[in-house]
């Protein structure tokens, strides 16, 4: 209820009390309740002090480690700066021109787009199916949840080293553990599958690794969303004769859609920032050759590794703007239905 409607109800109640308690030429006016009086006073100084004390450190950290570095990178992006000494060689938009006219950068943007689409298409349905299965009462469900979530706990560097050892290096001459196991079972010993050195297989190998690594996080999010759905809804549908899949399709999935949208947003942002697994598995130069380079990978190779931190700053600003635009568009058109009910105006409506 808004404050205007509350005030109207209060005025009506007071007028009724006046007509009820008036007599002998005098009118008795009842004071408003204490809760209403406190409401009109606004936020007190103690509440403001608590808000400042609790949010102040977080705001300071956000400014120091997010906002300030963005402006520092924006400053250095206009210089040909190698990372040491004062930045004196001003080149204007030269670094931005290098970035936006470089075909390798746009190939990296394309690879990021492919990774986003494949991540949503592969991890999303699989995570929902596994979450629906683990949401049922079954023996060993807790152990299965732990095993499913375990790959997400493993760091990207460790996962990259492990898959590099299993699949071989980014060269057809380097055989991995899977190839050697195949040799033991009678597979051909002359041909090695180029899991990491083929322009056609590398992207699918990367998607398999990413799915193995991050599917547990998606499943846990889906499970949390499913457990927030009241069981009475599915029980009532079952009583009305709905089958298991009808319940999942018409009740569980629509109510799970807010969780799915949040997971998709996190997956998109994570795909835009993807770097470490690719760098560990394919190294500094092979990712672009085999079609798995990303924007951050391009940033590292052309910035830090090339001792061109001014150029790297410009690339980081471009990546930041692209990520910001995607985030704003997604929130505006996809997450809008989830945030409309959480934001109210000053009147409380």
C-alpha positions in Angstrom: 0.0 0.0 0.0 1.4 3.4 -0.9 1.7 6.4 1.4 -1.1 8.3 -0.4 -3.5 5.5 0.0 -2.5 5.1 3.6 -3.1 8.8 4.2 -6.5 8.6 2.5 -7.5 5.7 4.7 -6.2 7.5 7.8 -8.3 10.6 6.9 -11.4 8.6 6.4 -10.9 6.9 9.7 -10.4 10.2 11.5 -13.5 11.7 9.9 -15.5 8.6 11.1 -14.1 9.0 14.5 -15.0 12.7 14.5 -18.6 11.9 13.6 -18.8 9.1 16.2 -17.2 11.0 19.1 -18.7 14.4 18.5 -21.3 15.6 21.0 -22.4 18.5 23.1 -20.8 21.0 20.6 -17.4 19.5 21.0 -15.5 17.3 18.6 -12.9 14.7 19.7 -10.1 14.3 17.1 -8.0 11.1 17.5 -4.3 11.4 16.8 -2.8 9.3 14.0 -1.0 6.1 15.0 2.6 6.3 16.0 3.7 4.1 13.1 2.2 6.7 10.7 3.9 9.6 12.5 7.2 7.8 12.3 6.7 7.1 8.6 6.5 10.7 7.7 9.7 11.6 9.5 11.8 9.8 6.8 15.1 8.1 7.4 16.7 9.2 10.7 20.3 10.1 11.2 21.0 6.7 12.9 19.7 4.8 9.9 21.8 7.0 7.6 24.9 6.4 9.7 24.3 2.7 9.6 23.9 2.7 5.8 27.1 4.8 5.4 29.0 2.6 7.7 28.0 -0.7 6.1 28.1 0.4 2.4 31.0 2.8 2.7 33.9 0.2 2.5 32.2 -1.6 -0.4 31.8 1.7 -2.3 35.4 2.7 -1.6 36.7 -0.7 -2.8 34.5 -0.5 -5.9 35.8 2.9 -6.7 39.5 2.0 -6.2 39.4 -1.4 -8.1 36.8 -0.8 -10.8 36.0 2.8 -11.6 39.6 4.3 -11.1 41.3 1.6 -13.2 38.8 2.2 -16.0 39.7 5.9 -16.1 43.4 5.1 -15.8 43.2 2.7 -18.8 41.3 5.3 -20.7 44.1 7.8 -20.1 46.9 5.4 -21.2 45.0 4.3 -24.2 45.9 7.5 -26.0 49.6 6.9 -25.6 52.2 4.6 -27.1 53.2 3.4 -23.6 55.3 0.4 -22.9 54.4 0.1 -19.2 57.2 1.9 -17.5 58.2 5.6 -17.2 55.9 8.5 -17.9 53.5 8.3 -20.8 54.6 11.1 -23.2 54.2 9.7 -26.7 50.6 10.9 -27.4 49.1 9.2 -30.4 45.4 10.0 -30.0 43.1 7.3 -31.3 45.9 5.3 -32.9 45.5 2.4 -30.5 41.8 2.3 -31.1 42.3 2.4 -34.9 44.8 -0.6 -34.5 42.2 -2.5 -32.6 39.1 -1.8 -34.7 40.9 -2.4 -38.0 42.7 -5.6 -36.9 41.0 -8.7 -38.5 42.3 -10.8 -35.6 40.3 -8.8 -33.2 37.1 -9.3 -35.1 37.8 -13.0 -35.4 38.2 -13.0 -31.6 34.8 -11.2 -31.3 33.3 -13.9 -33.6 34.8 -16.7 -31.4 33.3 -15.0 -28.3 29.9 -15.0 -30.0 30.2 -18.7 -30.9 31.2 -19.6 -27.4 28.2 -17.6 -25.9 25.7 -19.3 -28.2 27.2 -22.8 -27.7 27.4 -22.3 -24.0 23.8 -21.3 -23.7 22.7 -24.1 -26.1 24.7 -26.9 -24.5 24.9 -26.1 -20.8 21.4 -24.7 -20.3 19.3 -27.7 -21.4 21.7 -30.2 -19.9 21.8 -28.3 -16.5 17.9 -28.2 -16.4 17.6 -31.9 -17.1 20.1 -32.9 -14.5 18.6 -30.5 -12.0 15.1 -31.9 -12.6 16.6 -35.4 -12.0 18.4 -34.4 -8.8 15.4 -32.6 -7.5 13.6 -35.9 -7.1 14.0 -38.0 -3.9 16.6 -40.6 -4.6 19.3 -42.5 -2.8 22.7 -40.9 -2.9 21.4 -37.5 -4.2 23.7 -35.5 -1.9 26.8 -37.4 -3.1 25.8 -36.9 -6.8 25.3 -33.1 -6.2 28.8 -32.9 -4.7 30.4 -34.8 -7.6 28.5 -32.7 -10.2 29.7 -29.4 -8.5 33.3 -30.6 -8.0 34.6 -29.5 -11.5 33.6 -25.9 -10.8 35.8 -25.9 -7.7 38.8 -26.9 -9.7 40.8 -23.8 -10.9 40.9 -23.0 -14.6 44.7 -23.5 -14.6 44.6 -27.0 -13.2 41.7 -27.9 -15.5 43.7 -26.6 -18.5 46.8 -28.5 -17.6 44.9 -31.7 -17.0 43.1 -31.6 -20.4 46.3 -30.6 -22.1 47.9 -33.8 -20.8 45.0 -35.9 -21.7 44.4 -34.5 -25.2 48.0 -33.8 -26.2 49.6 -30.5 -27.1 48.5 -28.0 -29.8 50.4 -30.0 -32.3 49.5 -33.2 -34.2 52.8 -34.7 -33.3 52.1 -34.6 -29.6 49.9 -37.4 -28.3 48.0 -37.3 -25.1 46.8 -39.8 -22.5 43.6 -40.6 -24.5 45.6 -41.5 -27.6 47.9 -43.7 -25.6 45.0 -45.5 -23.9 43.5 -46.0 -27.4 46.8 -47.6 -28.5 46.6 -50.0 -25.6 43.1 -51.2 -26.7 44.2 -51.7 -30.3 43.5 -48.3 -31.9 45.6 -47.1 -34.7 49.0 -46.1 -33.6 49.8 -43.9 -36.6 47.0 -41.4 -36.5 46.4 -39.1 -33.6 43.1 -37.2 -33.3 44.0 -33.5 -33.4 41.8 -32.4 -30.5 43.7 -29.2 -30.0 45.3 -28.6 -33.4 42.3 -28.7 -35.8 40.4 -25.6 -36.9 37.2 -27.7 -36.9 37.7 -29.7 -33.7 39.3 -27.1 -31.4 36.2 -25.1 -30.8 34.2 -28.3 -29.9 37.0 -29.5 -27.7 36.9 -26.1 -25.9 33.1 -26.3 -25.5 33.4 -29.8 -24.0 36.0 -28.5 -21.5 33.9 -25.5 -20.6 30.7 -27.6 -20.3 32.6 -30.0 -18.0 34.0 -27.1 -16.0 30.9 -24.9 -15.5 27.9 -27.2 -15.8 28.0 -27.9 -12.0 27.5 -24.2 -11.2 24.5 -24.1 -13.6 23.0 -27.2 -12.0 23.3 -25.8 -8.5 21.6 -22.6 -9.6 18.8 -24.6 -11.2 18.4 -26.8 -8.1 18.1 -23.7 -5.9 15.4 -22.3 -8.2 13.5 -25.6 -8.2 13.6 -26.0 -4.5 12.0 -22.5 -4.2 8.9 -23.7 -6.0 6.2 -24.9 -3.7 5.6 -28.7 -3.9 1.8 -28.1 -3.5 1.7 -26.9 -7.1 3.0 -30.1 -8.6 1.0 -32.2 -6.2 -2.2 -30.4 -7.2 -1.4 -30.9 -10.8 -0.8 -34.6 -10.3 -4.1 -34.9 -8.5 -5.8 -33.3 -11.5 -4.2 -35.9 -13.8 -1.2 -34.2 -15.2 1.8 -36.4 -16.1 5.3 -35.9 -14.9 6.5 -34.2 -18.0 3.4 -32.0 -18.2 4.1 -30.8 -14.7 7.7 -30.0 -15.6 6.8 -28.2 -18.8 3.8 -26.2 -17.6 4.6 -25.6 -14.0 8.3 -26.1 -13.1 10.0 -24.6 -16.1 7.8 -21.4 -16.2 8.5 -20.8 -12.5 12.2 -21.6 -13.1 12.5 -19.0 -15.8 13.9 -16.2 -13.6 16.7 -18.5 -12.5 17.4 -19.5 -16.1 17.6 -15.8 -17.1 20.0 -15.0 -14.3 22.2 -18.0 -15.2 22.2 -17.0 -18.9 23.4 -13.5 -17.9 26.2 -14.9 -15.8 27.2 -17.3 -18.6 27.3 -14.6 -21.2 29.5 -12.4 -19.0 31.8 -15.3 -18.3 32.1 -16.1 -22.0 33.1 -12.6 -22.7 35.8 -12.8 -20.1 37.1 -16.2 -21.1 40.9 -16.4 -21.3 42.8 -18.6 -18.7 41.7 -22.1 -19.9 42.5 -21.1 -23.5 45.9 -19.6 -22.7 46.9 -22.7 -20.6 45.9 -25.3 -23.2 46.8 -23.6 -26.5 49.5 -21.2 -25.4 50.3 -17.7 -26.6 50.1 -18.2 -30.3 48.1 -21.3 -31.2 44.6 -20.2 -30.1 44.2 -17.7 -33.0 45.5 -20.2 -35.5 43.1 -22.9 -34.4 40.0 -20.7 -34.0 39.6 -20.4 -30.3 41.0 -17.0 -29.5 38.9 -14.5 -27.6 38.9 -10.8 -27.0 40.8 -11.1 -23.7 43.2 -13.5 -25.4 43.8 -10.8 -28.1 44.2 -8.2 -25.4 46.9 -10.2 -23.6 48.9 -11.0 -26.8 48.8 -7.5 -28.2 49.1 -5.7 -24.9 51.1 -7.3 -22.1 52.9 -9.9 -24.1 53.9 -7.3 -26.8 55.0 -4.8 -24.2 52.4 -2.3 -25.6 50.4 -1.4 -22.5 48.9 1.7 -24.1 47.5 -0.5 -26.9 46.4 -3.0 -24.4 44.6 -0.3 -22.5 42.7 0.7 -25.6 41.7 -2.9 -26.3 40.5 -3.3 -22.7 38.3 -0.2 -23.1 36.8 -1.6 -26.3 36.1 -4.9 -24.5 34.7 -3.1 -21.6 32.3 -1.1 -23.8 31.2 -4.2 -25.7 30.5 -6.1 -22.4 28.7 -3.1 -21.0 26.4 -2.7 -24.0 25.6 -6.4 -23.9 24.9 -6.3 -20.2 22.6 -3.2 -20.5 20.7 -4.6 -23.5 20.2 -7.9 -21.7 19.0 -6.3 -18.5 16.7 -3.9 -20.5 15.0 -6.6 -22.6 15.4 -9.9 -20.7 15.9 -9.1 -17.0 13.3 -6.3 -17.0 10.5 -8.5 -16.0 12.5 -9.7 -13.0 13.5 -6.2 -11.8 10.2 -4.4 -12.3 8.7 -5.7 -9.1 11.8 -5.0 -7.1 12.1 -1.3 -8.0 9.5 1.2 -6.8 9.2 5.0 -6.9 9.3 7.4 -4.0 5.6 7.0 -3.4 6.1 3.3 -2.9 4.0 2.3 -5.9 
